Amino acid sequence: MRVLLLSGAFSLAFTLFLTPLFIRLFKKFGWGQFIRDDGPKSHHAKRGTATMGGIIIILGVLISYFTAMLIEQRPFTPSPLLVLFMMVGLGLVGFLDDFLKTRNQRSLGLGGWSKVLGQVIVAGAFGILSLQFVDRNGQTPASTSISFIRDLPLDFMKLGTFIGIAVFLLWICLIVAATSNGVNVADGLDGLATGASIFAIGSFVVIGFWQSNQSCFGGADAADQYKCYLGPDSFDLAIVAATIVGGLIGFLWWNTSPAKIFLGDTGSLALGGALAALAILSRTELLLVLIGGLFVMEAGSVIVQRAYFKITHGKRIFLMSPIHHHFELKGWAEVTVVVRFWIIGGLLVAAGVGSFYLEWLSR
């Protein structure tokens, strides 16, 4: 438990106290936000605000996690390292997108398909690695079964080794792309994606801690052995989730309205990737629909808006998508939208964690 608290505290201190230094550095580099002309007019005042704040979070998480693990002399395990791999990999994709935006001074960086290709490459590598590193109990970090609260009887390997692995990798790419793009879409108001990510990623501190206490390999009491969890490295996943949450809390101090720095695609894609990796490795993939429910709502509003626009040849359901801009144009203050969306996100996370625990109680 001490390593979890240490890692989270180090990460919080890193982003809380060092973010002002990075803001000055990023402004010196000319890394300022470019605001699209067709967005809400109130956002034009944000032009030039430092961006690529995800770099600070990623650095804080990496330094804090490895420092805490070394101080406590806790051995490194594959699962949290895979989460960090996903976070850094998608952070690099986002950084390239942000860099092109700031260099070209336009709101579009990487093309849509180029960004998806980057996500697929990182997710594919993650998927392959997640089936390696068999532990002493015969478990790999990820399972080839679709999972909800634990693995469902839907194993891709029943299709045969080659087809099964190919479909498994496709499934991983779908989860990663959907989650990272969902967080990316939500990052449109000061502090919105950061606060929502604290709730969503924070839920995996609880899930990982509980799975560790109820592990089939030494955690569960004999009376509860029949409802134990198979996944390896559960407590280590809780540690890395706590480290990310600590970094996000410190960063939110500077990212809340009026923001001094934005996540950028560097941060939003990295956070979405970490969230997807935590769900995959904790065997709670479909539970993401609840835990990441706010991001589902945000991305869903864009999909519905575009589909309706094409079907009706120019009509719209929302004044503007993503849906947070719809409420801005209806006259809600930005802070009001953010806080109410945090409440929605928090309630959905509570429903997800509650469902997770109720499943254990009802077995």
Contacts in CASP RR format, 6 or more apart in sequence:
PFRMAT RR
TARGET T0000
AUTHOR 0000-0000-0000
METHOD contacts of the structure
MODEL  1
MRVLLLSGAFSLAFTLFLTPLFIRLFKKFGWGQFIRDDGPKSHHAKRGTA
TMGGIIIILGVLISYFTAMLIEQRPFTPSPLLVLFMMVGLGLVGFLDDFL
KTRNQRSLGLGGWSKVLGQVIVAGAFGILSLQFVDRNGQTPASTSISFIR
DLPLDFMKLGTFIGIAVFLLWICLIVAATSNGVNVADGLDGLATGASIFA
IGSFVVIGFWQSNQSCFGGADAADQYKCYLGPDSFDLAIVAATIVGGLIG
FLWWNTSPAKIFLGDTGSLALGGALAALAILSRTELLLVLIGGLFVMEAG
SVIVQRAYFKITHGKRIFLMSPIHHHFELKGWAEVTVVVRFWIIGGLLVA
AGVGSFYLEWLSR
2 72 0 8 1.000
3 68 0 8 1.000
3 69 0 8 1.000
3 71 0 8 1.000
3 72 0 8 1.000
3 74 0 8 1.000
3 239 0 8 1.000
4 205 0 8 1.000
4 235 0 8 1.000
4 238 0 8 1.000
4 239 0 8 1.000
4 242 0 8 1.000
5 242 0 8 1.000
6 68 0 8 1.000
6 71 0 8 1.000
6 72 0 8 1.000
7 64 0 8 1.000
7 65 0 8 1.000
7 67 0 8 1.000
7 68 0 8 1.000
7 69 0 8 1.000
7 239 0 8 1.000
7 240 0 8 1.000
7 242 0 8 1.000
7 243 0 8 1.000
8 64 0 8 1.000
8 68 0 8 1.000
8 242 0 8 1.000
8 243 0 8 1.000
8 245 0 8 1.000
8 246 0 8 1.000
8 247 0 8 1.000
9 246 0 8 1.000
10 60 0 8 1.000
10 63 0 8 1.000
10 64 0 8 1.000
10 67 0 8 1.000
10 68 0 8 1.000
10 243 0 8 1.000
11 60 0 8 1.000
11 61 0 8 1.000
11 64 0 8 1.000
11 65 0 8 1.000
11 243 0 8 1.000
11 244 0 8 1.000
11 245 0 8 1.000
11 246 0 8 1.000
11 247 0 8 1.000
12 246 0 8 1.000
12 247 0 8 1.000
12 249 0 8 1.000
12 250 0 8 1.000
14 56 0 8 1.000
14 59 0 8 1.000
14 60 0 8 1.000
14 63 0 8 1.000
14 64 0 8 1.000
14 247 0 8 1.000
15 56 0 8 1.000
15 57 0 8 1.000
15 60 0 8 1.000
15 246 0 8 1.000
15 247 0 8 1.000
15 248 0 8 1.000
15 249 0 8 1.000
15 250 0 8 1.000
15 251 0 8 1.000
15 253 0 8 1.000
16 249 0 8 1.000
16 250 0 8 1.000
16 251 0 8 1.000
16 253 0 8 1.000
18 56 0 8 1.000
19 53 0 8 1.000
19 56 0 8 1.000
19 250 0 8 1.000
19 251 0 8 1.000
19 253 0 8 1.000
19 254 0 8 1.000
19 260 0 8 1.000
19 261 0 8 1.000
20 254 0 8 1.000
20 260 0 8 1.000
22 50 0 8 1.000
22 53 0 8 1.000
22 55 0 8 1.000
22 56 0 8 1.000
22 261 0 8 1.000
23 50 0 8 1.000
23 254 0 8 1.000
23 260 0 8 1.000
23 261 0 8 1.000
26 32 0 8 1.000
26 50 0 8 1.000
26 51 0 8 1.000
26 52 0 8 1.000
26 53 0 8 1.000
26 261 0 8 1.000
27 50 0 8 1.000
30 102 0 8 1.000
31 50 0 8 1.000
31 51 0 8 1.000
31 52 0 8 1.000
31 98 0 8 1.000
31 99 0 8 1.000
31 102 0 8 1.000
32 47 0 8 1.000
32 48 0 8 1.000
32 49 0 8 1.000
32 50 0 8 1.000
32 51 0 8 1.000
32 102 0 8 1.000
33 46 0 8 1.000
33 47 0 8 1.000
33 48 0 8 1.000
33 49 0 8 1.000
33 50 0 8 1.000
33 51 0 8 1.000
33 262 0 8 1.000
33 264 0 8 1.000
34 47 0 8 1.000
34 48 0 8 1.000
34 101 0 8 1.000
34 102 0 8 1.000
34 105 0 8 1.000
34 106 0 8 1.000
34 107 0 8 1.000
35 43 0 8 1.000
35 44 0 8 1.000
35 46 0 8 1.000
35 47 0 8 1.000
35 107 0 8 1.000
36 107 0 8 1.000
39 320 0 8 1.000
39 325 0 8 1.000
40 320 0 8 1.000
40 325 0 8 1.000
40 328 0 8 1.000
40 329 0 8 1.000
42 328 0 8 1.000
42 334 0 8 1.000
46 259 0 8 1.000
46 262 0 8 1.000
49 259 0 8 1.000
49 260 0 8 1.000
49 261 0 8 1.000
49 262 0 8 1.000
50 260 0 8 1.000
50 261 0 8 1.000
50 262 0 8 1.000
51 98 0 8 1.000
51 102 0 8 1.000
51 261 0 8 1.000
51 262 0 8 1.000
51 263 0 8 1.000
51 264 0 8 1.000
51 266 0 8 1.000
52 95 0 8 1.000
52 98 0 8 1.000
52 99 0 8 1.000
52 102 0 8 1.000
52 262 0 8 1.000
52 264 0 8 1.000
52 266 0 8 1.000
52 267 0 8 1.000
53 251 0 8 1.000
53 261 0 8 1.000
53 262 0 8 1.000
53 263 0 8 1.000
53 264 0 8 1.000
53 266 0 8 1.000
53 267 0 8 1.000
54 91 0 8 1.000
54 251 0 8 1.000
54 263 0 8 1.000
54 264 0 8 1.000
54 266 0 8 1.000
54 267 0 8 1.000
54 270 0 8 1.000
55 95 0 8 1.000
55 266 0 8 1.000
55 267 0 8 1.000
56 251 0 8 1.000
56 261 0 8 1.000
57 244 0 8 1.000
57 247 0 8 1.000
57 248 0 8 1.000
57 251 0 8 1.000
57 263 0 8 1.000
57 267 0 8 1.000
57 270 0 8 1.000
57 271 0 8 1.000
58 87 0 8 1.000
58 88 0 8 1.000
58 91 0 8 1.000
58 266 0 8 1.000
58 267 0 8 1.000
58 270 0 8 1.000
60 247 0 8 1.000
61 84 0 8 1.000
61 87 0 8 1.000
61 240 0 8 1.000
61 243 0 8 1.000
61 244 0 8 1.000
61 247 0 8 1.000
62 84 0 8 1.000
62 88 0 8 1.000
64 243 0 8 1.000
64 247 0 8 1.000
65 80 0 8 1.000
65 84 0 8 1.000
65 239 0 8 1.000
65 240 0 8 1.000
65 243 0 8 1.000
68 239 0 8 1.000
68 243 0 8 1.000
69 76 0 8 1.000
69 239 0 8 1.000
77 232 0 8 1.000
77 233 0 8 1.000
77 236 0 8 1.000
78 129 0 8 1.000
78 132 0 8 1.000
78 133 0 8 1.000
78 141 0 8 1.000
78 232 0 8 1.000
78 233 0 8 1.000
79 141 0 8 1.000
79 232 0 8 1.000
79 233 0 8 1.000
79 236 0 8 1.000
79 237 0 8 1.000
79 281 0 8 1.000
80 233 0 8 1.000
80 236 0 8 1.000
80 237 0 8 1.000
80 239 0 8 1.000
80 240 0 8 1.000
82 126 0 8 1.000
82 129 0 8 1.000
82 130 0 8 1.000
82 141 0 8 1.000
82 277 0 8 1.000
82 281 0 8 1.000
83 237 0 8 1.000
83 240 0 8 1.000
83 241 0 8 1.000
83 274 0 8 1.000
83 277 0 8 1.000
83 278 0 8 1.000
83 281 0 8 1.000
84 240 0 8 1.000
85 125 0 8 1.000
85 126 0 8 1.000
85 129 0 8 1.000
86 122 0 8 1.000
86 123 0 8 1.000
86 126 0 8 1.000
86 176 0 8 1.000
86 273 0 8 1.000
86 274 0 8 1.000
86 276 0 8 1.000
86 277 0 8 1.000
87 244 0 8 1.000
87 270 0 8 1.000
87 271 0 8 1.000
87 273 0 8 1.000
87 274 0 8 1.000
87 277 0 8 1.000
88 270 0 8 1.000
89 122 0 8 1.000
89 270 0 8 1.000
90 119 0 8 1.000
90 122 0 8 1.000
90 176 0 8 1.000
90 180 0 8 1.000
90 269 0 8 1.000
90 270 0 8 1.000
90 272 0 8 1.000
90 273 0 8 1.000
91 265 0 8 1.000
91 266 0 8 1.000
91 267 0 8 1.000
91 269 0 8 1.000
91 270 0 8 1.000
92 122 0 8 1.000
93 110 0 8 1.000
93 115 0 8 1.000
93 118 0 8 1.000
93 119 0 8 1.000
93 122 0 8 1.000
93 265 0 8 1.000
93 269 0 8 1.000
94 110 0 8 1.000
94 115 0 8 1.000
94 264 0 8 1.000
94 265 0 8 1.000
94 266 0 8 1.000
94 267 0 8 1.000
94 268 0 8 1.000
94 269 0 8 1.000
94 270 0 8 1.000
95 265 0 8 1.000
95 266 0 8 1.000
96 110 0 8 1.000
97 109 0 8 1.000
97 110 0 8 1.000
97 115 0 8 1.000
97 265 0 8 1.000
97 266 0 8 1.000
97 269 0 8 1.000
98 109 0 8 1.000
98 264 0 8 1.000
98 265 0 8 1.000
98 266 0 8 1.000
100 109 0 8 1.000
100 110 0 8 1.000
101 107 0 8 1.000
101 108 0 8 1.000
101 109 0 8 1.000
116 177 0 8 1.000
119 173 0 8 1.000
119 176 0 8 1.000
119 177 0 8 1.000
119 180 0 8 1.000
119 181 0 8 1.000
119 269 0 8 1.000
120 173 0 8 1.000
120 177 0 8 1.000
122 176 0 8 1.000
123 169 0 8 1.000
123 172 0 8 1.000
123 173 0 8 1.000
123 175 0 8 1.000
123 176 0 8 1.000
123 177 0 8 1.000
123 276 0 8 1.000
124 169 0 8 1.000
124 172 0 8 1.000
124 173 0 8 1.000
126 172 0 8 1.000
126 176 0 8 1.000
126 277 0 8 1.000
127 142 0 8 1.000
127 168 0 8 1.000
127 169 0 8 1.000
127 172 0 8 1.000
128 169 0 8 1.000
129 141 0 8 1.000
130 140 0 8 1.000
130 141 0 8 1.000
130 142 0 8 1.000
130 172 0 8 1.000
130 280 0 8 1.000
130 281 0 8 1.000
131 140 0 8 1.000
131 141 0 8 1.000
131 142 0 8 1.000
131 144 0 8 1.000
131 165 0 8 1.000
131 168 0 8 1.000
132 140 0 8 1.000
132 141 0 8 1.000
133 140 0 8 1.000
133 141 0 8 1.000
134 140 0 8 1.000
135 232 0 8 1.000
137 216 0 8 1.000
137 217 0 8 1.000
137 232 0 8 1.000
139 230 0 8 1.000
139 231 0 8 1.000
139 232 0 8 1.000
140 232 0 8 1.000
141 232 0 8 1.000
141 233 0 8 1.000
141 281 0 8 1.000
142 172 0 8 1.000
142 280 0 8 1.000
142 281 0 8 1.000
143 151 0 8 1.000
143 230 0 8 1.000
143 231 0 8 1.000
143 283 0 8 1.000
144 155 0 8 1.000
144 156 0 8 1.000
144 157 0 8 1.000
144 164 0 8 1.000
144 165 0 8 1.000
144 168 0 8 1.000
145 151 0 8 1.000
145 152 0 8 1.000
145 153 0 8 1.000
145 154 0 8 1.000
145 155 0 8 1.000
145 156 0 8 1.000
146 152 0 8 1.000
146 154 0 8 1.000
146 156 0 8 1.000
146 171 0 8 1.000
146 285 0 8 1.000
146 286 0 8 1.000
147 283 0 8 1.000
147 284 0 8 1.000
147 285 0 8 1.000
147 286 0 8 1.000
148 284 0 8 1.000
148 285 0 8 1.000
148 286 0 8 1.000
148 287 0 8 1.000
149 283 0 8 1.000
149 284 0 8 1.000
149 287 0 8 1.000
149 355 0 8 1.000
149 356 0 8 1.000
149 359 0 8 1.000
150 229 0 8 1.000
150 230 0 8 1.000
150 283 0 8 1.000
150 284 0 8 1.000
150 359 0 8 1.000
151 230 0 8 1.000
151 283 0 8 1.000
156 164 0 8 1.000
156 165 0 8 1.000
156 167 0 8 1.000
156 168 0 8 1.000
156 171 0 8 1.000
157 164 0 8 1.000
157 165 0 8 1.000
157 168 0 8 1.000
158 164 0 8 1.000
159 167 0 8 1.000
172 280 0 8 1.000
175 276 0 8 1.000
175 279 0 8 1.000
175 280 0 8 1.000
175 285 0 8 1.000
175 288 0 8 1.000
176 272 0 8 1.000
176 273 0 8 1.000
176 276 0 8 1.000
176 277 0 8 1.000
178 276 0 8 1.000
178 299 0 8 1.000
179 272 0 8 1.000
179 273 0 8 1.000
179 275 0 8 1.000
179 276 0 8 1.000
179 279 0 8 1.000
179 288 0 8 1.000
179 292 0 8 1.000
179 295 0 8 1.000
180 268 0 8 1.000
180 269 0 8 1.000
180 271 0 8 1.000
180 272 0 8 1.000
180 273 0 8 1.000
180 276 0 8 1.000
181 299 0 8 1.000
182 272 0 8 1.000
182 295 0 8 1.000
182 296 0 8 1.000
182 298 0 8 1.000
182 299 0 8 1.000
183 193 0 8 1.000
183 196 0 8 1.000
183 197 0 8 1.000
183 268 0 8 1.000
183 269 0 8 1.000
183 271 0 8 1.000
183 272 0 8 1.000
183 273 0 8 1.000
183 275 0 8 1.000
183 295 0 8 1.000
184 193 0 8 1.000
184 265 0 8 1.000
184 268 0 8 1.000
184 269 0 8 1.000
184 272 0 8 1.000
185 295 0 8 1.000
185 298 0 8 1.000
185 299 0 8 1.000
185 302 0 8 1.000
185 322 0 8 1.000
186 192 0 8 1.000
186 193 0 8 1.000
186 196 0 8 1.000
186 268 0 8 1.000
186 294 0 8 1.000
186 295 0 8 1.000
186 298 0 8 1.000
186 299 0 8 1.000
186 322 0 8 1.000
186 324 0 8 1.000
187 193 0 8 1.000
187 262 0 8 1.000
187 263 0 8 1.000
187 264 0 8 1.000
187 267 0 8 1.000
187 268 0 8 1.000
188 322 0 8 1.000
188 324 0 8 1.000
188 325 0 8 1.000
189 257 0 8 1.000
189 324 0 8 1.000
189 328 0 8 1.000
189 334 0 8 1.000
189 337 0 8 1.000
189 338 0 8 1.000
189 341 0 8 1.000
190 255 0 8 1.000
190 256 0 8 1.000
190 257 0 8 1.000
190 258 0 8 1.000
190 259 0 8 1.000
190 334 0 8 1.000
190 335 0 8 1.000
190 338 0 8 1.000
191 252 0 8 1.000
191 255 0 8 1.000
191 256 0 8 1.000
191 257 0 8 1.000
191 259 0 8 1.000
191 338 0 8 1.000
192 324 0 8 1.000
192 337 0 8 1.000
192 338 0 8 1.000
192 341 0 8 1.000
192 342 0 8 1.000
193 263 0 8 1.000
193 268 0 8 1.000
193 271 0 8 1.000
194 248 0 8 1.000
194 251 0 8 1.000
194 252 0 8 1.000
194 255 0 8 1.000
194 256 0 8 1.000
194 263 0 8 1.000
195 248 0 8 1.000
195 252 0 8 1.000
195 342 0 8 1.000
196 292 0 8 1.000
196 294 0 8 1.000
196 295 0 8 1.000
196 341 0 8 1.000
196 342 0 8 1.000
196 345 0 8 1.000
196 346 0 8 1.000
197 244 0 8 1.000
197 248 0 8 1.000
197 271 0 8 1.000
197 272 0 8 1.000
197 275 0 8 1.000
198 245 0 8 1.000
198 248 0 8 1.000
198 249 0 8 1.000
198 252 0 8 1.000
199 342 0 8 1.000
199 345 0 8 1.000
199 346 0 8 1.000
199 349 0 8 1.000
200 275 0 8 1.000
200 291 0 8 1.000
200 292 0 8 1.000
200 294 0 8 1.000
200 295 0 8 1.000
200 345 0 8 1.000
200 349 0 8 1.000
201 241 0 8 1.000
201 244 0 8 1.000
201 245 0 8 1.000
201 248 0 8 1.000
201 271 0 8 1.000
201 274 0 8 1.000
201 275 0 8 1.000
201 278 0 8 1.000
202 241 0 8 1.000
202 242 0 8 1.000
202 244 0 8 1.000
202 245 0 8 1.000
202 349 0 8 1.000
203 291 0 8 1.000
203 349 0 8 1.000
203 352 0 8 1.000
203 353 0 8 1.000
204 237 0 8 1.000
204 238 0 8 1.000
204 241 0 8 1.000
204 278 0 8 1.000
204 279 0 8 1.000
204 282 0 8 1.000
205 238 0 8 1.000
205 241 0 8 1.000
205 242 0 8 1.000
205 245 0 8 1.000
206 238 0 8 1.000
206 353 0 8 1.000
207 238 0 8 1.000
207 282 0 8 1.000
207 284 0 8 1.000
207 353 0 8 1.000
207 356 0 8 1.000
208 234 0 8 1.000
208 235 0 8 1.000
208 237 0 8 1.000
208 238 0 8 1.000
208 241 0 8 1.000
208 282 0 8 1.000
209 234 0 8 1.000
209 235 0 8 1.000
209 238 0 8 1.000
210 356 0 8 1.000
210 357 0 8 1.000
210 360 0 8 1.000
211 229 0 8 1.000
211 231 0 8 1.000
211 234 0 8 1.000
211 282 0 8 1.000
212 219 0 8 1.000
212 234 0 8 1.000
212 235 0 8 1.000
212 238 0 8 1.000
213 219 0 8 1.000
213 220 0 8 1.000
214 220 0 8 1.000
214 224 0 8 1.000
214 227 0 8 1.000
214 228 0 8 1.000
214 229 0 8 1.000
214 360 0 8 1.000
215 228 0 8 1.000
215 229 0 8 1.000
215 231 0 8 1.000
215 234 0 8 1.000
216 225 0 8 1.000
216 228 0 8 1.000
216 229 0 8 1.000
216 230 0 8 1.000
216 231 0 8 1.000
217 232 0 8 1.000
219 228 0 8 1.000
220 227 0 8 1.000
220 228 0 8 1.000
220 229 0 8 1.000
226 363 0 8 1.000
227 360 0 8 1.000
227 363 0 8 1.000
229 283 0 8 1.000
230 283 0 8 1.000
231 281 0 8 1.000
231 282 0 8 1.000
231 283 0 8 1.000
233 281 0 8 1.000
234 282 0 8 1.000
237 278 0 8 1.000
237 281 0 8 1.000
237 282 0 8 1.000
240 278 0 8 1.000
241 278 0 8 1.000
244 271 0 8 1.000
244 274 0 8 1.000
248 271 0 8 1.000
251 261 0 8 1.000
251 263 0 8 1.000
254 260 0 8 1.000
254 261 0 8 1.000
255 261 0 8 1.000
255 262 0 8 1.000
255 263 0 8 1.000
257 334 0 8 1.000
257 335 0 8 1.000
257 338 0 8 1.000
263 271 0 8 1.000
272 295 0 8 1.000
275 288 0 8 1.000
275 291 0 8 1.000
275 292 0 8 1.000
276 288 0 8 1.000
279 285 0 8 1.000
279 287 0 8 1.000
279 288 0 8 1.000
279 291 0 8 1.000
284 291 0 8 1.000
284 356 0 8 1.000
287 352 0 8 1.000
287 355 0 8 1.000
287 356 0 8 1.000
289 296 0 8 1.000
290 348 0 8 1.000
290 349 0 8 1.000
290 351 0 8 1.000
290 352 0 8 1.000
290 355 0 8 1.000
291 348 0 8 1.000
291 349 0 8 1.000
291 352 0 8 1.000
291 353 0 8 1.000
292 345 0 8 1.000
292 348 0 8 1.000
292 349 0 8 1.000
293 345 0 8 1.000
293 348 0 8 1.000
294 341 0 8 1.000
294 344 0 8 1.000
294 345 0 8 1.000
294 346 0 8 1.000
294 348 0 8 1.000
297 323 0 8 1.000
297 344 0 8 1.000
298 322 0 8 1.000
298 323 0 8 1.000
298 324 0 8 1.000
299 322 0 8 1.000
301 318 0 8 1.000
301 321 0 8 1.000
301 322 0 8 1.000
301 323 0 8 1.000
301 326 0 8 1.000
302 321 0 8 1.000
302 322 0 8 1.000
304 317 0 8 1.000
304 321 0 8 1.000
305 316 0 8 1.000
305 317 0 8 1.000
305 318 0 8 1.000
305 321 0 8 1.000
306 321 0 8 1.000
308 315 0 8 1.000
308 316 0 8 1.000
308 317 0 8 1.000
309 315 0 8 1.000
309 316 0 8 1.000
318 325 0 8 1.000
318 326 0 8 1.000
319 325 0 8 1.000
319 326 0 8 1.000
319 329 0 8 1.000
319 330 0 8 1.000
320 326 0 8 1.000
320 328 0 8 1.000
320 329 0 8 1.000
324 337 0 8 1.000
324 338 0 8 1.000
324 341 0 8 1.000
327 337 0 8 1.000
328 334 0 8 1.000
328 337 0 8 1.000
332 340 0 8 1.000
END
